[in-house]
Amino acid sequence: MVNRHMKSMYDIGIVGAGPIGGFIASQLAEYVDSIAVIEQHKTVGKPVNCAGLITPRVFDTFSIPKKNIVQNEIKGAHIYAPSGKKLSIGNENVQALSIDRTAFDQYFITQAEKEKASVFLKTKVLSVQREDHIVEVICSNNQQFSCSCLIGADGPFSKVRDIFGFPQPSEFLRGIGAVVKDISIDPAYVHIFLGCDIAPGFFAWVIPIDKKGTMARIGLCTHQHEPRPPKYYFEKLLNKSPASDILKSAKIIEKTGGVIPLGALKTTAMDNVILVGDAAAQVKPTSGGGIYPGLVCANQCIPTIKKAFESKNYSSEILNTYHEAWRSDIGRELSLGMQFRKIFKNLNDKHFEKYIEKFNSPAIRNIITEYGDIDYPSKLVKPLIRKAPSILRVVPKILK
Ligand SMILES: Cc1cc2nc3c(=O)[nH]c(=O)nc-3n(C[C@H](O)[C@H](O)[C@H](O)COP(=O)(O)OP(=O)(O)OC[C@H]3O[C@@H](n4cnc5c(N)ncnc54)[C@H](O)[C@@H]3O)c2cc1C
């Protein structure tokens, strides 16, 4: 990835070389005359602020090669109540994959560069303004350029979102994590820990990342109003929680963190500007996973940009077709996710104990294993209610 000299004008400018910006660049570079990707960090995909768990669907849908990216296959999950009581779901099918996020992000940028996208690393977008249907972008190192369309793929704290006055996500989860070695777990199962004293407002995780079960990415998120810092809960996770048993010999080799925006924005396009990925909070509110929904939405922006390029018309009228397209594709799933999130935020430790116990019947476990889909969690609701109506007695009123 060699930095080129910036031209004064590009068709498309993309802020952010994360998976979403990289994917869009890789899909558009061949089509448009010129495209610039601006990334503040010196290496694409670093630092890693992600647990790196995605479904095989991501590779199939977006034709991504698994080689050098997939680290491990996951076939099930152990979910723990605060007391340590456990619900295990899974079978012989691969439900999820743990990935090398750096390799994943770099794959897209390498593809984009092959198609002649210009990638500028160690370059931070400082300010942007729109004048006469042209967006002027001022970057660090005294660099600047103009473009017909600016794509904000600049993550949870998107500058493009803020400068152009797009709405804000409804919530930001605060995350903390680490890569650990010297543990001994079943490599095919992730561990999820629930509890108001474990990860208030969300959950903690242990995700095996090698085939021997000796290394894992571990971490947790808390809701944004939690007065104690995530570090406090991370120490507890290691030393005083149902997770400490499997983490007692763990040695931290790398620390991670990050923020997850929730509540997909109601506006994601205006004249000459669109927002995609975390910048638009296109994230699953139930799991905090943003890679699949971000890519789905990014994929929906490709035909819109092509149409705008062909007609040389980047007005909100044209760019809004992207907004409509992603909403009709995955918008409903994301808003149902927000409804679940509202319910989840109000659960206490007594609820967690009750649900883990109630869901721990062979019939319900089978339904979860058969119908559970990390990317489309709402698909589980109907079969659960149809095949195990007794759970209606324990679910909160709002679900009924
Ligand atoms: C703790 C944690 C765990 C997670 N676990 C998972 C998981 O297991 N599975 C999953 O699917 N998702 C997970 N996510 C979410 C996932 O990481 C994001 O949804 C995904 O990275 C979004 O991609 P993006 O390209 O939109 O944004 P990002 O990956 O954030 O990329 C944005 C890029 O823009 C750059 N940038 C920002 N501002 C500027 C600027 N002004 N100038 C130049 N460059 C700029 C940044 O440096 C960055 O490279 C997790 C997130 C966190 C915090």
The ligand as a Tripos MOL2 file, in Angstrom:
@<TRIPOS>MOLECULE
LIG
   53    58     1     0     0
SMALL
NO_CHARGES

@<TRIPOS>ATOM
      1 C1        -15.3030   -4.5450   21.3580 C.3       1 LIG1
      2 C2        -15.9020   -4.7550   19.9930 C.ar      1 LIG1
      3 C3        -16.1780   -6.0410   19.5460 C.ar      1 LIG1
      4 C4        -16.7700   -6.2400   18.2970 C.ar      1 LIG1
      5 N1        -16.9890   -7.5150   17.8690 N.ar      1 LIG1
      6 C5        -17.5640   -7.7240   16.6540 C.ar      1 LIG1
      7 C6        -17.7730   -9.0390   16.1770 C.ar      1 LIG1
      8 O1        -17.4090  -10.0360   16.8300 O.2       1 LIG1
      9 N2        -18.3980   -9.1890   14.9720 N.ar      1 LIG1
     10 C7        -18.8160   -8.1240   14.2150 C.ar      1 LIG1
     11 O2        -19.4150   -8.3170   13.1570 O.2       1 LIG1
     12 N3        -18.5880   -6.8600   14.6480 N.ar      1 LIG1
     13 C8        -17.9660   -6.6270   15.8230 C.ar      1 LIG1
     14 N4        -17.7250   -5.3540   16.2490 N.ar      1 LIG1
     15 C9        -18.1590   -4.2360   15.3920 C.3       1 LIG1
     16 C10       -17.2220   -4.0620   14.1900 C.3       1 LIG1
     17 O3        -15.9020   -3.9240   14.6440 O.3       1 LIG1
     18 C11       -17.6400   -2.8250   13.4120 C.3       1 LIG1
     19 O4        -19.0210   -2.9010   13.1400 O.3       1 LIG1
     20 C12       -16.8780   -2.6860   12.0900 C.3       1 LIG1
     21 O5        -15.5180   -2.4780   12.3320 O.3       1 LIG1
     22 C13       -17.4440   -1.5080   11.3030 C.3       1 LIG1
     23 O6        -16.6720   -1.2900   10.1670 O.3       1 LIG1
     24 P1        -16.5570    0.2030    9.5520 P.3       1 LIG1
     25 O7        -15.6720    0.0580    8.3650 O.co2     1 LIG1
     26 O8        -17.9000    0.7930    9.4260 O.co2     1 LIG1
     27 O9        -15.8370    1.0520   10.6960 O.3       1 LIG1
     28 P2        -14.3970    0.8780   11.3210 P.3       1 LIG1
     29 O10       -13.9480   -0.5210   11.3020 O.co2     1 LIG1
     30 O11       -14.4290    1.6150   12.6200 O.co2     1 LIG1
     31 O12       -13.4610    1.6670   10.3060 O.3       1 LIG1
     32 C14       -13.4860    3.0700   10.2290 C.3       1 LIG1
     33 C15       -12.1230    3.5360    9.7540 C.3       1 LIG1
     34 O13       -12.1650    4.9430    9.5800 O.3       1 LIG1
     35 C16       -10.9530    5.4940   10.0430 C.3       1 LIG1
     36 N5        -11.2130    6.9020   10.3810 N.ar      1 LIG1
     37 C17       -12.0580    7.3870   11.3290 C.ar      1 LIG1
     38 N6        -12.0420    8.7280   11.3310 N.ar      1 LIG1
     39 C18       -11.1710    9.1090   10.3610 C.ar      1 LIG1
     40 C19       -10.7200   10.3830    9.8780 C.ar      1 LIG1
     41 N7        -11.1860   11.5380   10.3960 N.pl3     1 LIG1
     42 N8         -9.8040   10.4020    8.8810 N.ar      1 LIG1
     43 C20        -9.3370    9.2410    8.3360 C.ar      1 LIG1
     44 N9         -9.7210    8.0200    8.7610 N.ar      1 LIG1
     45 C21       -10.6330    7.9420    9.7550 C.ar      1 LIG1
     46 C22       -10.6020    4.6440   11.2450 C.3       1 LIG1
     47 O14        -9.2250    4.7240   11.5590 O.3       1 LIG1
     48 C23       -11.0080    3.2570   10.7660 C.3       1 LIG1
     49 O15        -9.9620    2.5800   10.1380 O.3       1 LIG1
     50 C24       -17.1070   -5.1220   17.4780 C.ar      1 LIG1
     51 C25       -16.8100   -3.8320   17.9210 C.ar      1 LIG1
     52 C26       -16.2060   -3.6490   19.1560 C.ar      1 LIG1
     53 C27       -15.8820   -2.2440   19.6130 C.3       1 LIG1
@<TRIPOS>BOND
     1     1     2 1
     2     2     3 ar
     3     2    52 ar
     4     3     4 ar
     5     4     5 ar
     6     4    50 ar
     7     5     6 ar
     8     6     7 ar
     9     6    13 1
    10     7     8 2
    11     7     9 ar
    12     9    10 ar
    13    10    11 2
    14    10    12 ar
    15    12    13 ar
    16    13    14 ar
    17    14    15 1
    18    14    50 ar
    19    15    16 1
    20    16    17 1
    21    16    18 1
    22    18    19 1
    23    18    20 1
    24    20    21 1
    25    20    22 1
    26    22    23 1
    27    23    24 1
    28    24    25 2
    29    24    26 1
    30    24    27 1
    31    27    28 1
    32    28    29 2
    33    28    30 1
    34    28    31 1
    35    31    32 1
    36    32    33 1
    37    33    34 1
    38    33    48 1
    39    34    35 1
    40    35    36 1
    41    35    46 1
    42    36    37 ar
    43    36    45 ar
    44    37    38 ar
    45    38    39 ar
    46    39    40 ar
    47    39    45 ar
    48    40    41 1
    49    40    42 ar
    50    42    43 ar
    51    43    44 ar
    52    44    45 ar
    53    46    47 1
    54    46    48 1
    55    48    49 1
    56    50    51 ar
    57    51    52 ar
    58    52    53 1
@<TRIPOS>SUBSTRUCTURE
     1 LIG1         1 GROUP 0 **** ****
